[in-house]
Amino acid sequence: MSFNFAPAVYLLCFFTSSICALMLGRSFRRTRARLLFWSALCFGLLALNNLLLVLDLVVFTTSVDLALPRGLVALAAVATLLFGFIWDAEE
């Protein structure tokens, strides 16, 4: 009897990045620090990436390949945070 821990790990990653996005968003609303906004947006996109991972590898195991959308969302998350770092460094 073997248990596959991968779906549990994928879901924990989704919940963790969602909670981080929510906490960063709340801090942004309170302080209006722009870097918190960009970080919250990045973690929101990473949560979406993890959700797509769960859908791709757990729900739609053979019928749908979500590798390209997952890659694009991950790229958008990193680009968003990089843009936020550059934007805040200029001022």
N, CA, C and O atoms as a GROMACS GRO file, in nm:
protein
  364
    1MET      N    1   0.084  -0.118   0.000
    1MET     CA    2   0.000   0.000   0.000
    1MET      C    3   0.088   0.124   0.000
    1MET      O    4   0.168   0.146   0.092
    2SER      N    5   0.073   0.202  -0.102
    2SER     CA    6   0.154   0.322  -0.119
    2SER      C    7   0.064   0.443  -0.134
    2SER      O    8  -0.037   0.439  -0.205
    3PHE      N    9   0.102   0.551  -0.066
    3PHE     CA   10   0.024   0.673  -0.074
    3PHE      C   11   0.103   0.777  -0.152
    3PHE      O   12   0.222   0.799  -0.125
    4ASN      N   13   0.038   0.841  -0.247
    4ASN     CA   14   0.102   0.945  -0.327
    4ASN      C   15   0.082   1.080  -0.258
    4ASN      O   16  -0.030   1.129  -0.249
    5PHE      N   17   0.192   1.139  -0.210
    5PHE     CA   18   0.185   1.265  -0.137
    5PHE      C   19   0.184   1.386  -0.229
    5PHE      O   20   0.161   1.498  -0.183
    6ALA      N   21   0.208   1.368  -0.357
    6ALA     CA   22   0.220   1.481  -0.449
    6ALA      C   23   0.096   1.570  -0.451
    6ALA      O   24   0.112   1.692  -0.442
    7PRO      N   25  -0.026   1.518  -0.463
    7PRO     CA   26  -0.143   1.607  -0.462
    7PRO      C   27  -0.155   1.689  -0.335
    7PRO      O   28  -0.195   1.806  -0.339
    8ALA      N   29  -0.121   1.630  -0.221
    8ALA     CA   30  -0.127   1.704  -0.095
    8ALA      C   31  -0.024   1.817  -0.094
    8ALA      O   32  -0.053   1.927  -0.046
    9VAL      N   33   0.092   1.791  -0.147
    9VAL     CA   34   0.196   1.895  -0.152
    9VAL      C   35   0.154   2.007  -0.248
    9VAL      O   36   0.173   2.125  -0.217
   10TYR      N   37   0.096   1.971  -0.363
   10TYR     CA   38   0.050   2.071  -0.458
   10TYR      C   39  -0.057   2.161  -0.395
   10TYR      O   40  -0.055   2.283  -0.412
   11LEU      N   41  -0.150   2.100  -0.323
   11LEU     CA   42  -0.256   2.179  -0.258
   11LEU      C   43  -0.200   2.266  -0.146
   11LEU      O   44  -0.242   2.380  -0.130
   12LEU      N   45  -0.105   2.214  -0.069
   12LEU     CA   46  -0.043   2.296   0.035
   12LEU      C   47   0.031   2.415  -0.024
   12LEU      O   48   0.028   2.524   0.032
   13CYS      N   49   0.098   2.395  -0.137
   13CYS     CA   50   0.166   2.507  -0.204
   13CYS      C   51   0.065   2.610  -0.252
   13CYS      O   52   0.089   2.731  -0.242
   14PHE      N   53  -0.048   2.564  -0.304
   14PHE     CA   54  -0.153   2.657  -0.347
   14PHE      C   55  -0.206   2.738  -0.230
   14PHE      O   56  -0.217   2.861  -0.239
   15PHE      N   57  -0.238   2.670  -0.119
   15PHE     CA   58  -0.291   2.742  -0.003
   15PHE      C   59  -0.187   2.837   0.057
   15PHE      O   60  -0.222   2.947   0.100
   16THR      N   61  -0.062   2.796   0.060
   16THR     CA   62   0.042   2.881   0.116
   16THR      C   63   0.062   3.007   0.033
   16THR      O   64   0.069   3.117   0.089
   17SER      N   65   0.070   2.995  -0.097
   17SER     CA   66   0.089   3.113  -0.181
   17SER      C   67  -0.036   3.202  -0.180
   17SER      O   68  -0.024   3.324  -0.192
   18SER      N   69  -0.154   3.142  -0.167
   18SER     CA   70  -0.277   3.222  -0.156
   18SER      C   71  -0.278   3.303  -0.027
   18SER      O   72  -0.314   3.421  -0.027
   19ILE      N   73  -0.240   3.240   0.082
   19ILE     CA   74  -0.236   3.311   0.211
   19ILE      C   75  -0.132   3.421   0.208
   19ILE      O   76  -0.155   3.530   0.260
   20CYS      N   77  -0.016   3.394   0.148
   20CYS     CA   78   0.087   3.499   0.135
   20CYS      C   79   0.035   3.616   0.054
   20CYS      O   80   0.057   3.732   0.090
   21ALA      N   81  -0.035   3.588  -0.056
   21ALA     CA   82  -0.090   3.695  -0.139
   21ALA      C   83  -0.191   3.777  -0.059
   21ALA      O   84  -0.191   3.900  -0.068
   22LEU      N   85  -0.277   3.711   0.017
   22LEU     CA   86  -0.375   3.783   0.097
   22LEU      C   87  -0.310   3.868   0.206
   22LEU      O   88  -0.350   3.983   0.228
   23MET      N   89  -0.210   3.814   0.272
   23MET     CA   90  -0.143   3.890   0.378
   23MET      C   91  -0.066   4.009   0.320
   23MET      O   92  -0.067   4.117   0.379
   24LEU      N   93   0.000   3.989   0.208
   24LEU     CA   94   0.070   4.100   0.144
   24LEU      C   95  -0.028   4.206   0.096
   24LEU      O   96   0.000   4.325   0.107
   25GLY      N   97  -0.143   4.163   0.043
   25GLY     CA   98  -0.245   4.258   0.000
   25GLY      C   99  -0.301   4.339   0.115
   25GLY      O  100  -0.324   4.459   0.102
   26ARG      N  101  -0.323   4.274   0.228
   26ARG     CA  102  -0.371   4.346   0.346
   26ARG      C  103  -0.269   4.447   0.395
   26ARG      O  104  -0.304   4.558   0.433
   27SER      N  105  -0.141   4.407   0.393
   27SER     CA  106  -0.036   4.500   0.435
   27SER      C  107  -0.026   4.618   0.339
   27SER      O  108  -0.002   4.731   0.381
   28PHE      N  109  -0.044   4.591   0.210
   28PHE     CA  110  -0.042   4.700   0.113
   28PHE      C  111  -0.155   4.800   0.139
   28PHE      O  112  -0.134   4.921   0.134
   29ARG      N  113  -0.274   4.748   0.166
   29ARG     CA  114  -0.387   4.838   0.192
   29ARG      C  115  -0.362   4.925   0.315
   29ARG      O  116  -0.406   5.040   0.321
   30ARG      N  117  -0.290   4.870   0.412
   30ARG     CA  118  -0.265   4.945   0.534
   30ARG      C  119  -0.153   5.047   0.518
   30ARG      O  120  -0.163   5.159   0.569
   31THR      N  121  -0.046   5.011   0.447
   31THR     CA  122   0.072   5.097   0.439
   31THR      C  123   0.089   5.170   0.307
   31THR      O  124   0.158   5.272   0.301
   32ARG      N  125   0.026   5.120   0.200
   32ARG     CA  126   0.039   5.176   0.065
   32ARG      C  127   0.182   5.170   0.012
   32ARG      O  128   0.221   5.252  -0.072
   33ALA      N  129   0.260   5.075   0.060
   33ALA     CA  130   0.395   5.054   0.006
   33ALA      C  131   0.381   4.976  -0.125
   33ALA      O  132   0.326   4.866  -0.127
   34ARG      N  133   0.431   5.034  -0.232
   34ARG     CA  134   0.409   4.974  -0.364
   34ARG      C  135   0.474   4.838  -0.381
   34ARG      O  136   0.422   4.753  -0.453
   35LEU      N  137   0.587   4.816  -0.315
   35LEU     CA  138   0.652   4.687  -0.326
   35LEU      C  139   0.564   4.576  -0.269
   35LEU      O  140   0.568   4.462  -0.318
   36LEU      N  141   0.486   4.606  -0.168
   36LEU     CA  142   0.390   4.508  -0.117
   36LEU      C  143   0.284   4.476  -0.222
   36LEU      O  144   0.240   4.361  -0.232
   37PHE      N  145   0.242   4.575  -0.298
   37PHE     CA  146   0.145   4.551  -0.404
   37PHE      C  147   0.200   4.455  -0.508
   37PHE      O  148   0.133   4.358  -0.546
   38TRP      N  149   0.323   4.481  -0.554
   38TRP     CA  150   0.382   4.396  -0.657
   38TRP      C  151   0.407   4.256  -0.603
   38TRP      O  152   0.391   4.158  -0.676
   39SER      N  153   0.446   4.247  -0.476
   39SER     CA  154   0.468   4.115  -0.416
   39SER      C  155   0.336   4.039  -0.402
   39SER      O  156   0.332   3.919  -0.426
   40ALA      N  157   0.230   4.109  -0.363
   40ALA     CA  158   0.098   4.044  -0.351
   40ALA      C  159   0.051   3.996  -0.488
   40ALA      O  160  -0.003   3.886  -0.500
   41LEU      N  161   0.071   4.077  -0.589
   41LEU     CA  162   0.032   4.036  -0.725
   41LEU      C  163   0.113   3.916  -0.771
   41LEU      O  164   0.058   3.824  -0.832
   42CYS      N  165   0.242   3.914  -0.741
   42CYS     CA  166   0.327   3.801  -0.777
   42CYS      C  167   0.279   3.674  -0.708
   42CYS      O  168   0.267   3.569  -0.772
   43PHE      N  169   0.252   3.682  -0.578
   43PHE     CA  170   0.208   3.563  -0.506
   43PHE      C  171   0.068   3.520  -0.550
   43PHE      O  172   0.036   3.401  -0.546
   44GLY      N  173  -0.015   3.613  -0.590
   44GLY     CA  174  -0.145   3.576  -0.645
   44GLY      C  175  -0.129   3.496  -0.774
   44GLY      O  176  -0.199   3.398  -0.796
   45LEU      N  177  -0.037   3.540  -0.859
   45LEU     CA  178  -0.010   3.466  -0.982
   45LEU      C  179   0.055   3.330  -0.954
   45LEU      O  180   0.030   3.233  -1.024
   46LEU      N  181   0.140   3.325  -0.851
   46LEU     CA  182   0.198   3.196  -0.814
   46LEU      C  183   0.092   3.102  -0.759
   46LEU      O  184   0.099   2.981  -0.780
   47ALA      N  185  -0.007   3.157  -0.688
   47ALA     CA  186  -0.119   3.074  -0.642
   47ALA      C  187  -0.197   3.020  -0.761
   47ALA      O  188  -0.237   2.904  -0.762
   48LEU      N  189  -0.219   3.105  -0.860
   48LEU     CA  190  -0.287   3.060  -0.982
   48LEU      C  191  -0.204   2.952  -1.052
   48LEU      O  192  -0.260   2.854  -1.103
   49ASN      N  193  -0.074   2.969  -1.053
   49ASN     CA  194   0.014   2.868  -1.112
   49ASN      C  195   0.000   2.735  -1.038
   49ASN      O  196  -0.007   2.629  -1.101
   50ASN      N  197  -0.005   2.740  -0.906
   50ASN     CA  198  -0.020   2.617  -0.829
   50ASN      C  199  -0.158   2.554  -0.849
   50ASN      O  200  -0.171   2.432  -0.850
   51LEU      N  201  -0.259   2.637  -0.866
   51LEU     CA  202  -0.392   2.583  -0.895
   51LEU      C  203  -0.394   2.513  -1.031
   51LEU      O  204  -0.452   2.406  -1.046
   52LEU      N  205  -0.329   2.575  -1.129
   52LEU     CA  206  -0.318   2.510  -1.260
   52LEU      C  207  -0.239   2.380  -1.251
   52LEU      O  208  -0.269   2.284  -1.323
   53LEU      N  209  -0.139   2.376  -1.164
   53LEU     CA  210  -0.064   2.254  -1.143
   53LEU      C  211  -0.152   2.143  -1.088
   53LEU      O  212  -0.145   2.029  -1.133
   54VAL      N  213  -0.235   2.176  -0.990
   54VAL     CA  214  -0.327   2.077  -0.934
   54VAL      C  215  -0.424   2.029  -1.041
   54VAL      O  216  -0.448   1.909  -1.054
   55LEU      N  217  -0.479   2.122  -1.117
   55LEU     CA  218  -0.571   2.083  -1.222
   55LEU      C  219  -0.502   1.996  -1.328
   55LEU      O  220  -0.560   1.899  -1.376
   56ASP      N  221  -0.380   2.031  -1.361
   56ASP     CA  222  -0.308   1.959  -1.466
   56ASP      C  223  -0.268   1.818  -1.423
   56ASP      O  224  -0.289   1.723  -1.497
   57LEU      N  225  -0.211   1.805  -1.304
   57LEU     CA  226  -0.152   1.677  -1.264
   57LEU      C  227  -0.244   1.590  -1.179
   57LEU      O  228  -0.218   1.471  -1.165
   58VAL      N  229  -0.350   1.649  -1.123
   58VAL     CA  230  -0.437   1.570  -1.036
   58VAL      C  231  -0.575   1.552  -1.098
   58VAL      O  232  -0.627   1.440  -1.100
   59VAL      N  233  -0.636   1.658  -1.148
   59VAL     CA  234  -0.773   1.651  -1.197
   59VAL      C  235  -0.777   1.600  -1.341
   59VAL      O  236  -0.840   1.498  -1.369
   60PHE      N  237  -0.711   1.671  -1.430
   60PHE     CA  238  -0.711   1.634  -1.572
   60PHE      C  239  -0.580   1.560  -1.604
   60PHE      O  240  -0.492   1.617  -1.668
   61THR      N  241  -0.568   1.439  -1.560
   61THR     CA  242  -0.438   1.370  -1.573
   61THR      C  243  -0.399   1.339  -1.716
   61THR      O  244  -0.281   1.349  -1.752
   62THR      N  245  -0.495   1.302  -1.800
   62THR     CA  246  -0.458   1.264  -1.936
   62THR      C  247  -0.526   1.347  -2.044
   62THR      O  248  -0.478   1.350  -2.157
   63SER      N  249  -0.634   1.413  -2.012
   63SER     CA  250  -0.713   1.478  -2.117
   63SER      C  251  -0.663   1.616  -2.155
   63SER      O  252  -0.678   1.657  -2.270
   64VAL      N  253  -0.603   1.688  -2.062
   64VAL     CA  254  -0.564   1.827  -2.089
   64VAL      C  255  -0.419   1.846  -2.045
   64VAL      O  256  -0.378   1.798  -1.940
   65ASP      N  257  -0.343   1.918  -2.126
   65ASP     CA  258  -0.205   1.953  -2.090
   65ASP      C  259  -0.199   2.102  -2.062
   65ASP      O  260  -0.215   2.184  -2.153
   66LEU      N  261  -0.176   2.137  -1.939
   66LEU     CA  262  -0.172   2.279  -1.898
   66LEU      C  263  -0.029   2.327  -1.876
   66LEU      O  264  -0.007   2.424  -1.803
   67ALA      N  265   0.067   2.262  -1.936
   67ALA     CA  266   0.207   2.300  -1.915
   67ALA      C  267   0.236   2.441  -1.968
   67ALA      O  268   0.305   2.519  -1.902
   68LEU      N  269   0.186   2.474  -2.085
   68LEU     CA  270   0.210   2.607  -2.141
   68LEU      C  271   0.143   2.717  -2.059
   68LEU      O  272   0.210   2.816  -2.028
   69PRO      N  273   0.015   2.706  -2.022
   69PRO     CA  274  -0.044   2.810  -1.937
   69PRO      C  275   0.027   2.822  -1.801
   69PRO      O  276   0.042   2.932  -1.749
   70ARG      N  277   0.070   2.709  -1.744
   70ARG     CA  278   0.143   2.715  -1.617
   70ARG      C  279   0.273   2.791  -1.634
   70ARG      O  280   0.309   2.872  -1.549
   71GLY      N  281   0.344   2.765  -1.741
   71GLY     CA  282   0.469   2.835  -1.766
   71GLY      C  283   0.449   2.984  -1.788
   71GLY      O  284   0.528   3.066  -1.741
   72LEU      N  285   0.344   3.019  -1.861
   72LEU     CA  286   0.316   3.160  -1.886
   72LEU      C  287   0.276   3.234  -1.759
   72LEU      O  288   0.315   3.349  -1.739
   73VAL      N  289   0.198   3.168  -1.674
   73VAL     CA  290   0.158   3.232  -1.548
   73VAL      C  291   0.280   3.248  -1.456
   73VAL      O  292   0.293   3.350  -1.389
   74ALA      N  293   0.368   3.148  -1.453
   74ALA     CA  294   0.490   3.159  -1.373
   74ALA      C  295   0.579   3.272  -1.425
   74ALA      O  296   0.637   3.347  -1.347
   75LEU      N  297   0.589   3.283  -1.557
   75LEU     CA  298   0.666   3.391  -1.616
   75LEU      C  299   0.605   3.526  -1.582
   75LEU      O  300   0.678   3.621  -1.550
   76ALA      N  301   0.474   3.537  -1.588
   76ALA     CA  302   0.407   3.662  -1.552
   76ALA      C  303   0.430   3.697  -1.406
   76ALA      O  304   0.446   3.814  -1.372
   77ALA      N  305   0.432   3.597  -1.318
   77ALA     CA  306   0.455   3.622  -1.175
   77ALA      C  307   0.594   3.678  -1.151
   77ALA      O  308   0.612   3.776  -1.080
   78VAL      N  309   0.693   3.615  -1.211
   78VAL     CA  310   0.831   3.661  -1.193
   78VAL      C  311   0.852   3.797  -1.259
   78VAL      O  312   0.920   3.883  -1.203
   79ALA      N  313   0.794   3.816  -1.377
   79ALA     CA  314   0.807   3.945  -1.446
   79ALA      C  315   0.740   4.057  -1.367
   79ALA      O  316   0.789   4.170  -1.364
   80THR      N  317   0.628   4.027  -1.303
   80THR     CA  318   0.559   4.126  -1.221
   80THR      C  319   0.645   4.170  -1.104
   80THR      O  320   0.658   4.289  -1.077
   81LEU      N  321   0.704   4.074  -1.035
   81LEU     CA  322   0.789   4.109  -0.921
   81LEU      C  323   0.915   4.183  -0.967
   81LEU      O  324   0.957   4.278  -0.902
   82LEU      N  325   0.973   4.141  -1.076
   82LEU     CA  326   1.091   4.209  -1.130
   82LEU      C  327   1.056   4.352  -1.171
   82LEU      O  328   1.132   4.445  -1.144
   83PHE      N  329   0.942   4.371  -1.235
   83PHE     CA  330   0.897   4.505  -1.271
   83PHE      C  331   0.879   4.591  -1.146
   83PHE      O  332   0.918   4.707  -1.144
   84GLY      N  333   0.820   4.533  -1.041
   84GLY     CA  334   0.802   4.607  -0.917
   84GLY      C  335   0.935   4.647  -0.854
   84GLY      O  336   0.948   4.758  -0.803
   85PHE      N  337   1.033   4.557  -0.857
   85PHE     CA  338   1.164   4.592  -0.804
   85PHE      C  339   1.228   4.706  -0.883
   85PHE      O  340   1.282   4.799  -0.824
   86ILE      N  341   1.221   4.700  -1.014
   86ILE     CA  342   1.282   4.802  -1.098
   86ILE      C  343   1.206   4.934  -1.081
   86ILE      O  344   1.268   5.040  -1.071
   87TRP      N  345   1.075   4.929  -1.078
   87TRP     CA  346   0.993   5.049  -1.066
   87TRP      C  347   1.023   5.122  -0.936
   87TRP      O  348   1.036   5.245  -0.935
   88ASP      N  349   1.035   5.048  -0.824
   88ASP     CA  350   1.062   5.110  -0.695
   88ASP      C  351   1.206   5.157  -0.682
   88ASP      O  352   1.233   5.250  -0.606
   89ALA      N  353   1.298   5.096  -0.755
   89ALA     CA  354   1.439   5.136  -0.746
   89ALA      C  355   1.463   5.269  -0.817
   89ALA      O  356   1.557   5.340  -0.783
   90GLU      N  357   1.379   5.304  -0.914
   90GLU     CA  358   1.399   5.428  -0.988
   90GLU      C  359   1.359   5.551  -0.910
   90GLU      O  360   1.406   5.661  -0.940
   91GLU      N  361   1.273   5.535  -0.812
   91GLU     CA  362   1.225   5.653  -0.739
   91GLU      C  363   1.288   5.664  -0.604
   91GLU      O  364   1.258   5.758  -0.530
   0.00000   0.00000   0.00000
